[in-house]
Amino acid sequence: MTNSAAPDSRNNTKPVQSDAEPAVGGAQLGKMLLEVGPLGVFFFANSQGGIFWGTGCFMAATLVALSLSFIIYKKIPIMPLISGVFILVFGALTLWLHDDLFIKIKPTLVNTLFGSILAAGLFFNQYLLKYVFGEVFRLRDEGWKLLTIRWAMFFFLLAALNEIVWRNFSDEFWISFKLFGIMPLTLVFAMAQVGLLKKYDASPKTP
């Protein structure tokens, strides 16, 4: 009689792939959709009923997006939260006074506020982006300083662009620019920082 050899389980073992990276990517995509969604609603509602109808829908969509962010991620990121508060306050003023100036200057004020806060932090040698993104990126202090300078300048640029566009173009163009201009521009700028993040990466090196 011949003894049949037991199957070698080692030959059938397949490497286990981690789902961590897809999960992180999905979370970032979800957060981006929650930020872009209200702008899409604003764009569509304005095309159907004008800027005041669009403003009301924008406010409602912002409340929904902030609520979903809290339900899904158990927290609301500080920057979307501040922007959302401005949308609700200046949107309410727009509807109450029937003056679209308030909703138009909202991006100028928000971006100027963000840029000024980052610049003030630099003045006191505080890299405030570290407190916002410290759980995502690990950078040396030089990296946080450069990243903070770049984002502060970018926020001031966005404020200036908003002023130029709403003062010189139609409501439809201004809203389209917010959705199809500012959002892609912000995404491209963020992606352009990858080199800086790699150069000043302070994550522990695995052997």
N, C-alpha and C positions, 0 to 999 in steps of 0.2 A: 504494500500500500504506500502510496505517496502522500505526504502531507502537503496540503495546499497552503501556500504562503499567505499570511494575512496581508491585506492591502495596506500599503504604506500611506498613512494619512498625510504625511508631509508632502507627498507629491500632488495631493489634491487641494492643498491649502492655497487659497487665493489671498493676495494682499488686501487688507482692509483699507478702504479709502475713507478719508475723513470727510464729513459733511459740513465741517465748520466753515470752510471758505465759501461754498455756495450759500450757506445760511447768512453769513455776513453780507455777501453781495446782495442777497434778496432783501435784507433789512435796509441797506442803503438805498436800493431801488424804491422800496416802499416809502421811505422817508421823503425821497425826491418827488414821488408822485403826490404825496400829501401836500408838499409845498407848491407844486406846479398846478395841481388840480383847481384851487380857487381862482388862479389867474385864467385858466381855461374857461371856467364858468363866467368870469367877468367879461372875457372876450366874446363869448357866445351871447350872453344876456344883453350886452351893449349893442350887438348887431341886430338884436330882435326888438329891443325897447328903448334904446338910448342909454346915456351914461348914468342917469339916476336909477333906472331899473337895474342896470348893470351893477351899480354900487350896492344896492340892497342885496342882490344875489351874491355879490362878492363877500359881503359881510356874513351872510348865512353860510356860504361855503367855507369860509375861514373858521367859523365856529365848529362846523362839522369836522374839518380837517384837524383842528386842535383836539377835539374830543376823541377822534379816532387814534390820534397819536398817543394820547394818554391811555386809552383802552388797550392798544396793541403793545406799546413799548413801556407802559407804566410810568412815563414821564414825558414832559414837553421840553424839547431843547430850548435854551434861553433865547437864541436869536429869532426863531420862528414865533416864540411867545411874545417877545417885544414887538415884532412886526405885526403880529395879530392884534395886539392891544391898540396899536396905532391905526390899523385898518378899521377897527370897530369904533374908535373915538372919532377919527376924521371922517369915516363913512357916515356916522350919525350926524356930525356937523353938516356934511354935504346935503343930506336928506332934510334935516331940520331947517336949514337956512336956504335950501334950494340953490346952493352955490357949489359948483364942481371944483372950485379952486382948492378946497380942503383935501379932496381925495387925490388931486394932482400933485400937491406939494408933499403929500405923505412920504413917497419914496425919497424925496430930497432930504426931509428931516430925519428919517430913519437911517439912511446911509451916512449922513453927516454925523448923527449921534454915534453910530458904530465906529466910524473913523476917528472921531474925537476921543472916544473912550480908549481906543487902542493907542492913540497918540499920547494921551495923558498917562497911560500906563508906562509907555516907553520913557516919558520924562522922569518917572520915579523908578526906573529900572525894573518895572514889573511887566512881564510878558503875558498879558491877559489871555491870549489864545491858548496858553498852556493849561489854564484852568478849564477851558472849553473842550479842547481836544487832547488833553493829557492822557485820557484813557484809551485813545485811539493811536496816537503817535508818541514815540519816545525820542526826543531830540536833545542835543546839547544846547546850552543856553544861546550860543551863537546862532543856531538854527531857529530857535524860537524868536529871537530878536529880528532876524531877517524876514521870517514869515509874518511877523506882526507888522513890520514896516510895509511890506508888500500889500497886505490886506487893508491896512489903513489907507494907503494911497489908492487902492482899488475902490474902496467905499467912497472916497471923495470924488473919484472919477465918475462913479455911478450917479452920485448926487448932481454933478455938473451936467451929465448927459440927460438926466431927467428934466432939469431946468431948460436945457436947450430944446428938447423935443416937445414938451407940453406947451412951451411959449410960442413955438414956430410952426407947429403942425396941427392937424385935425385931431379930434378926440379918438377917432378910429385908428389913426396912425399911432398915436401915443399908446393906446392899449395894445395894439399889435406889437409895438416895439418892446413893451414890457414882457410879453410872452415869447416872442420870436427873436428878440434882440438881447435883452438883459439876461434871460435865463441861459441861452447858449453861450453868451459871453462869459458869464460867471462859471459855467462848467469848463470852458476852455481855459480860463484863468486858473481854476483849481487844479486841472490836470497839468498845467504848466509848472506847478510847484513840486511835482514828483521828483525832479532832479534834486531840489533842495532837501526834500525829505530823506532821500537816499544818502546825500552827502553828509548830513548832520545826524544821521540815525544813531541813537544811543542804546538801541536794544542789545541785550546780552547776546554775544556771539556763541552759537552752538558749535562744538568741536566737530 
